[in-house]
Amino acid sequence: MATAREAVLSALSHVIDPDRDKDIIRLDMVRNLTVEDGRVSFTVIVKEPNTPFANQVAEACRRVLHERVDRQLEVDVEVDSEM
C-alpha cells in the first residue's frame, strides 16, 4: 500500500518546536517533501542550527513517522537552517 502524503503531514504535525510551541507543519518548517514507494524524504528548516531542538528534530521525525505511518517506512530527513 502506498504511503499517503496526508498521513505523513499528519504524523509530522506531532513534532513540536518547543521554543515556538507549534508543530513543524504549522510553522512551515518542512520543505521538499517527497513520498513514494515506501520512502519519505524532506528537509526541516530550523531557525537556529545549534539548539537542542535542531539537534533532535530529525530523529523525532523518524520516530513519529514509524509510529504513526509505517514501521517499515524509509525516512530521509535533512536539517538545514534559515541562515
C-alpha positions in Angstrom: 0.0 0.0 0.0 1.3 3.4 -0.9 2.1 5.9 1.8 -0.2 8.9 1.6 1.2 12.4 1.7 -1.6 13.4 4.0 -0.6 10.7 6.5 3.0 11.9 6.5 1.9 15.5 7.1 -0.5 14.5 9.8 2.2 12.5 11.6 4.8 15.3 11.3 2.3 17.7 12.9 3.0 15.9 16.1 6.6 17.2 16.1 6.6 20.4 18.2 9.1 23.2 18.2 9.2 23.8 22.0 10.6 27.3 21.6 7.7 28.4 19.5 5.1 26.0 20.9 3.8 25.0 17.5 4.2 22.0 15.2 6.7 21.9 12.3 3.9 21.7 9.8 2.1 24.8 11.1 5.4 26.6 11.2 6.1 25.7 7.6 9.5 24.1 8.5 9.1 21.0 6.2 10.3 21.6 2.7 10.8 19.4 -0.4 8.6 16.6 0.8 8.5 13.6 -1.4 6.5 10.4 -0.7 7.0 7.4 -3.0 7.3 3.6 -2.8 7.7 3.3 1.0 10.2 6.2 1.2 9.8 9.7 2.5 12.3 12.4 2.2 12.2 16.1 3.3 14.2 18.9 4.8 13.4 20.5 8.1 14.3 24.2 8.2 15.3 25.4 11.7 15.8 29.0 12.8 19.0 28.3 14.8 21.1 25.2 14.0 22.8 24.7 17.3 19.8 24.3 19.6 18.7 21.1 21.3 15.6 21.0 19.1 17.6 21.3 15.9 19.9 18.5 17.1 17.0 16.2 17.8 14.3 17.1 15.2 15.5 14.5 12.5 15.2 11.6 15.0 11.9 12.9 16.3 10.5 13.0 12.7 11.7 9.4 12.0 10.2 8.2 15.3 6.8 9.8 14.7 6.6 8.5 11.1 7.5 5.0 12.1 4.9 5.1 15.0 2.1 6.7 13.1 2.5 5.8 9.5 4.6 2.6 8.9 7.4 1.0 10.9 9.0 -0.1 7.6 9.0 3.3 6.1 12.4 4.5 4.8 12.8 8.1 6.1 15.4 10.5 4.8 15.5 13.8 6.8 17.9 16.6 6.3 18.1 19.6 8.7 19.1 23.0 7.4 19.0 26.5 8.8 17.4 29.6 7.5 20.8 31.4 7.6 
